[in-house]
Amino acid sequence: MGIETSNRLSAFAAAVLVGALPSALAAAPVQASLLPPSTRAQLISAPGTVPTRAIPYVITPERRALLNTIRFAEGTWKGGFDVGYRVMFGGGLMPSLDRHPNRVIYSSRYASAAAGAYQFMPFTWTMVQRSIGVRGFGPEAQDQGALFLVQRRKALALTDTGTLSPVLTAKLAPEWASFPTLAGRSYYGQPVKAYARLRSFYDVNLQELRRLRDLRRDELAGLPSAPPKVCTGSRIACATQL
């Protein structure tokens, strides 16, 4: 990949981040081409990728948009940067991604050993490892583990439709307490994100991830790509206009 192409993809990738920012920041003008690029939040599988034993779940724009939305709901989005994969319950960061920390953290109201971008409980992560054989606790392993849990909740087919429907969030509510049930409440009586907020975040992510996928397809096909545009509007406007 040439430097010019890499910079172009980074500019588009950075646009995905803006949908996660609080509304107070969303109103601030920004030059989209200068937004800090992220890494894992924009990673999708290359066109034509097929599942393997090591990587059982191909990451499409639709699946990555859902993964990003889970992180947003669980409070581990961190602007889309990989540091979100190190978050433990309560907001502290684990020192290593070699393994699940399996450490109970106490807050004023709750105690939990959840860790990682998708807040895996230790027993859940053990089940993930036994089921799909992922090693370590790095970002790629966590992404694969989260998709396994989505499939386990019989929600992968709904994910692949590219719509974050109330039924999809309800199917995942027993797995992630921050996702609302059809009644709009947490399955476990914990703080929950409103469906409308999740849907808005998801839609902006999916639009830009699909655009990034199309850019990669054009690049592989040898088709010329337009240079990145510079947006000086709001962060959300930039995300939807680039």
C-alpha positions in Angstrom: 0.0 0.0 0.0 1.5 3.4 -1.0 1.9 6.3 1.4 -0.8 8.3 -0.4 -3.3 5.5 -0.3 -2.5 4.8 3.4 -3.1 8.4 4.3 -6.4 8.4 2.4 -7.6 5.3 4.2 -6.5 6.8 7.5 -8.6 9.9 6.8 -11.7 7.8 6.1 -11.0 5.6 9.1 -10.7 8.6 11.4 -14.2 9.7 10.3 -15.6 6.6 11.9 -14.5 7.8 15.3 -16.5 10.9 15.4 -19.9 9.3 16.0 -18.7 8.2 19.4 -17.9 11.7 20.7 -20.3 13.4 23.2 -22.7 15.9 21.7 -20.8 18.8 23.3 -17.7 17.9 21.3 -19.7 17.1 18.2 -20.6 20.7 17.8 -16.9 21.8 17.6 -15.5 22.5 14.2 -12.9 20.1 13.0 -10.8 19.4 10.0 -11.5 15.8 9.3 -8.2 15.1 7.6 -6.4 16.0 10.8 -8.5 13.8 13.1 -6.2 11.3 14.9 -6.3 7.9 13.1 -7.4 4.8 15.0 -6.5 1.2 14.6 -8.6 -1.7 15.6 -11.9 0.3 15.4 -11.5 0.4 11.6 -10.1 -3.0 10.9 -12.2 -5.1 8.6 -11.2 -8.3 6.8 -9.8 -8.0 3.3 -12.2 -8.6 0.5 -12.4 -12.4 -0.2 -11.3 -13.4 3.2 -12.7 -16.8 4.4 -12.9 -18.1 7.9 -10.1 -20.2 9.2 -9.5 -22.3 12.4 -7.3 -19.5 13.8 -9.7 -16.7 12.7 -13.2 -18.2 12.7 -15.1 -15.0 12.1 -14.5 -12.8 9.1 -14.9 -9.1 10.2 -17.2 -7.4 7.8 -18.3 -3.7 8.1 -21.5 -4.9 9.6 -19.8 -7.0 12.2 -17.2 -4.3 13.0 -20.0 -1.7 13.4 -21.6 -3.9 16.0 -18.3 -4.5 17.8 -17.7 -0.8 17.9 -21.3 -0.3 19.2 -20.8 -2.8 22.0 -17.6 -1.0 23.1 -19.5 2.3 23.0 -22.3 0.8 25.2 -19.9 -0.8 27.6 -17.8 2.3 28.1 -14.6 0.9 26.5 -14.8 2.8 23.2 -12.0 5.2 24.2 -12.2 7.1 20.9 -11.8 3.8 19.0 -8.2 3.3 20.1 -6.8 0.0 21.1 -6.4 1.1 24.8 -10.1 0.2 25.1 -9.1 -3.5 25.0 -7.2 -3.0 28.3 -10.1 -1.6 30.3 -11.2 -3.4 33.4 -14.4 -2.9 35.3 -14.3 0.5 36.9 -12.2 2.1 34.2 -8.7 1.0 35.2 -6.3 -0.5 32.7 -4.8 -4.0 32.9 -1.0 -4.1 32.6 -0.9 -6.9 30.1 -3.0 -8.5 27.4 -1.3 -11.9 27.8 -4.4 -13.2 29.6 -7.6 -12.2 31.2 -6.7 -10.5 34.5 -9.4 -12.3 36.5 -9.5 -9.6 39.1 -12.6 -8.5 41.0 -12.9 -4.7 41.1 -15.2 -3.0 43.6 -17.1 0.2 43.0 -19.7 2.0 45.1 -22.6 -0.1 43.9 -21.1 -3.1 42.0 -18.3 -5.6 42.0 -17.1 -7.3 38.9 -14.2 -9.0 37.2 -15.2 -8.0 33.7 -12.3 -6.9 31.5 -11.5 -6.0 27.9 -13.2 -4.1 25.2 -16.3 -6.3 25.5 -16.1 -6.7 29.3 -15.7 -10.5 29.4 -16.2 -12.2 32.7 -13.5 -14.7 33.5 -15.8 -17.7 33.2 -17.1 -16.4 29.9 -13.6 -15.9 28.5 -12.7 -19.4 29.6 -15.7 -20.7 27.6 -14.6 -18.6 24.6 -11.1 -20.1 24.7 -12.4 -23.6 24.9 -14.9 -23.1 22.1 -12.8 -21.3 19.5 -9.3 -21.8 20.7 -8.2 -18.1 20.8 -4.9 -17.4 22.6 -4.0 -14.6 24.8 -6.3 -11.6 25.4 -5.2 -9.3 22.7 -7.5 -7.2 20.5 -7.8 -9.8 17.7 -8.7 -12.5 20.3 -11.2 -10.3 22.0 -12.9 -9.4 18.7 -13.2 -13.0 17.8 -14.5 -13.8 21.3 -17.2 -11.2 21.0 -18.4 -12.5 17.7 -18.6 -15.9 19.1 -20.8 -14.6 21.9 -23.0 -12.9 19.3 -23.3 -16.2 17.4 -24.0 -18.0 20.7 -27.0 -15.6 21.2 -28.2 -16.6 17.7 -27.7 -13.0 16.6 -25.0 -13.2 14.0 -27.4 -13.5 11.0 -29.2 -10.4 12.3 -25.9 -8.6 12.6 -25.1 -9.4 9.0 -28.2 -7.6 7.7 -26.6 -4.3 8.6 -29.4 -3.0 10.8 -29.1 -2.5 14.5 -32.7 -3.4 15.2 -34.4 -3.5 18.6 -34.7 -7.2 18.3 -30.9 -7.5 17.8 -30.1 -5.4 20.8 -32.6 -7.4 22.8 -31.0 -10.7 21.8 -27.6 -9.3 23.0 -29.0 -7.8 26.2 -28.4 -11.0 28.3 -24.7 -10.9 27.1 -24.1 -7.2 27.5 -26.0 -5.4 30.3 -25.6 -2.0 28.7 -27.8 -3.2 25.7 -31.5 -2.6 26.1 -34.2 -5.2 26.1 -37.3 -4.7 24.0 -38.7 -2.9 27.1 -35.7 -0.5 27.0 -34.2 -1.7 30.2 -31.0 -3.6 31.1 -31.5 -7.4 31.4 -29.6 -7.2 34.7 -31.0 -4.0 36.1 -27.8 -2.1 35.5 -27.2 1.2 33.6 -28.3 0.8 30.0 -27.7 2.8 26.8 -30.9 4.1 25.0 -31.6 2.2 21.8 -31.7 5.5 19.8 -28.2 6.4 20.9 -26.8 3.0 20.0 -28.6 3.1 16.6 -27.2 6.5 15.8 -23.6 5.5 16.7 -24.0 2.2 14.7 -25.3 3.9 11.6 -22.5 6.4 11.4 -19.9 3.6 11.9 -21.4 1.3 9.3 -21.6 4.0 6.7 -17.9 4.8 7.0 -16.8 1.2 7.3 -18.6 0.3 4.1 -16.9 3.3 2.4 -13.6 2.0 3.7 -14.4 -1.5 2.3 -15.2 0.0 -1.1 -12.0 1.9 -1.1 -10.0 -1.3 -0.5 -11.9 -3.1 -3.3 -11.2 -0.3 -5.7 -7.5 -0.3 -4.7 -7.3 -4.1 -5.3 -9.0 -3.7 -8.6 -6.6 -0.9 -9.6 -9.3 1.7 -9.9 -8.4 5.3 -9.2 -9.7 6.9 -6.0 -10.6 10.5 -5.3 -8.4 12.3 -2.9 -9.8 12.7 0.6 -12.0 15.7 1.2 -11.5 18.2 4.0 -14.6 18.8 6.1 -14.8 21.8 8.4 -18.2 21.2 9.8 -19.2 19.4 13.0 -17.6 16.0 13.7 -20.8 14.1 13.0 -21.4 16.1 9.8 -17.9 15.2 8.7 -18.4 11.6 9.4 -21.5 11.5 7.2 -20.3 13.7 4.4 -16.8 12.3 3.7 
